[in-house]
Amino acid sequence: MGAVRKVASYLGLGGIDQYDETYDYEGVEDEEWMPASERAARRWHAAEEPARIVMVQPRKYNDAPMIGKHFREGQTVIMDVTGMPTAEATRMVDFAAGLAYGCEGRIERIADKVFLLAPIDVEVSTA
C-alpha cells in the first residue's frame, strides 16, 4: 500500500472502489470511428467541387488569416512572399508551416520565397 493510500485510509477517505462488472461493448460499432484527418477532410472539402489552387501574394503579416481561410477550406495555396520584408516573410512561412502541420497537410518550397501548402487529400509529386 502506498503512502498516499495509507494517509487516505487513515483519514477515512476510503479506498479505490473495485468494479466487478465488465463494460458492455455491444452498442458500439467500429464503423462510426474514423481518424480525425478523414473527418477533417470530409468537413473541409465537398466531394462534388473541383479542386482549386489559390495564389496568394501577402504584403504584410496581417494577411495570414486569408491564407488560413483558404487552406482550412481544403484549397491548395501557393504563397509568394517575395514582396514582403525578410522578417515578416519568415513569420509568414512559420505561420504557414504551423497551419499545414495543425491541419495535417504539408508545406513545400517550390521556388525562392514561394511555398505550396497542400491539404492532406492532395498528393504532390515531382517529375
C-alpha positions as CSV (number, residue, x, y, z in Angstrom):
1,M,0.0,0.0,0.0
2,G,1.4,3.4,-1.0
3,A,1.9,6.3,1.4
4,V,-1.0,8.3,-0.2
5,R,-3.4,5.4,0.2
6,K,-2.3,4.9,3.8
7,V,-2.9,8.6,4.6
8,A,-6.3,8.5,2.8
9,S,-7.3,5.3,4.6
10,Y,-6.2,6.8,8.0
11,L,-8.3,10.0,7.3
12,G,-11.3,7.8,6.4
13,L,-11.4,8.9,2.8
14,G,-11.8,5.4,1.7
15,G,-10.0,3.3,-0.9
16,I,-10.5,2.7,-4.5
17,D,-13.8,1.1,-5.5
18,Q,-13.4,-2.2,-7.3
19,Y,-15.8,-2.9,-10.1
20,D,-16.9,-6.5,-10.7
21,E,-19.0,-5.7,-13.8
22,T,-17.4,-5.5,-17.2
23,Y,-18.3,-2.9,-19.8
24,D,-20.8,-3.9,-22.4
25,Y,-19.4,-3.2,-25.9
26,E,-22.5,-4.4,-27.8
27,G,-23.8,-0.9,-28.7
28,V,-20.5,0.4,-30.0
29,E,-19.9,0.0,-33.7
30,D,-16.4,0.2,-35.3
31,E,-17.9,1.8,-38.4
32,E,-18.6,5.0,-36.6
33,W,-15.0,5.6,-35.7
34,M,-12.6,7.3,-38.2
35,P,-9.4,9.1,-37.9
36,A,-9.5,12.9,-37.3
37,S,-7.8,13.5,-40.6
38,E,-10.6,11.8,-42.5
39,R,-13.3,13.7,-40.6
40,A,-11.5,17.0,-41.3
41,A,-11.1,16.1,-45.0
42,R,-14.9,15.4,-45.3
43,R,-15.7,18.6,-43.5
44,W,-13.3,20.8,-45.4
45,H,-13.8,19.5,-48.9
46,A,-17.1,18.7,-50.6
47,A,-16.8,15.7,-53.0
48,E,-18.6,17.5,-55.8
49,E,-16.5,20.6,-56.0
50,P,-13.5,20.7,-58.3
51,A,-10.1,21.1,-56.7
52,R,-8.9,24.8,-56.5
53,I,-5.4,26.2,-56.3
54,V,-5.2,29.7,-54.8
55,M,-2.3,32.0,-55.5
56,V,-1.7,34.5,-52.6
57,Q,0.9,37.3,-52.5
58,P,0.7,38.7,-49.0
59,R,2.2,42.1,-48.4
60,K,2.2,42.1,-44.6
61,Y,1.8,39.6,-41.8
62,N,-1.8,40.7,-41.2
63,D,-2.7,38.8,-44.5
64,A,-2.1,35.5,-42.7
65,P,-5.8,34.9,-41.8
66,M,-6.7,35.0,-45.6
67,I,-4.2,32.2,-46.2
68,G,-5.5,30.2,-43.3
69,K,-9.1,30.6,-44.5
70,H,-8.3,29.2,-48.0
71,F,-6.3,26.3,-46.6
72,R,-8.9,25.3,-44.0
73,E,-11.5,25.2,-46.8
74,G,-9.4,22.5,-48.4
75,Q,-7.9,24.6,-51.1
76,T,-4.2,24.2,-52.2
77,V,-2.5,27.5,-51.6
78,I,0.6,28.9,-53.4
79,M,2.1,31.6,-51.2
80,D,4.5,34.0,-52.7
81,V,6.3,36.1,-50.1
82,T,8.8,37.9,-52.4
83,G,7.1,41.3,-51.8
84,M,7.5,41.1,-48.0
85,P,10.4,42.3,-45.8
86,T,12.5,39.3,-44.7
87,A,11.4,39.4,-41.1
88,E,7.7,39.4,-42.0
89,A,8.3,36.7,-44.7
90,T,9.9,34.5,-42.1
91,R,7.0,34.9,-39.7
92,M,4.5,34.2,-42.6
93,V,6.4,31.0,-43.5
94,D,6.4,29.9,-39.8
95,F,2.7,30.6,-39.7
96,A,2.1,28.6,-42.9
97,A,4.2,25.7,-41.6
98,G,2.2,25.6,-38.3
99,L,-1.1,25.8,-40.3
100,A,-0.1,22.9,-42.5
101,Y,1.1,20.8,-39.5
102,G,-2.0,21.6,-37.5
103,C,-4.3,20.6,-40.3
104,E,-2.3,17.5,-41.2
105,G,-1.3,19.0,-44.6
106,R,2.1,19.8,-45.9
107,I,4.2,22.7,-47.0
108,E,6.8,22.6,-49.8
109,R,9.2,25.2,-51.1
110,I,8.7,25.4,-54.8
111,A,10.9,28.4,-55.6
112,D,12.8,31.1,-53.8
113,K,10.3,32.7,-51.4
114,V,7.4,30.7,-53.0
115,F,5.7,27.9,-51.0
116,L,3.0,25.4,-51.7
117,L,0.5,24.5,-48.9
118,A,-1.2,21.3,-49.7
119,P,-4.2,19.8,-47.7
120,I,-4.0,16.2,-46.6
121,D,-6.0,14.9,-49.6
122,V,-3.7,16.5,-52.2
123,E,-0.8,14.4,-53.5
124,V,2.3,16.4,-54.5
125,S,4.8,14.7,-56.8
126,T,7.9,15.9,-58.6
127,A,8.7,14.8,-62.1
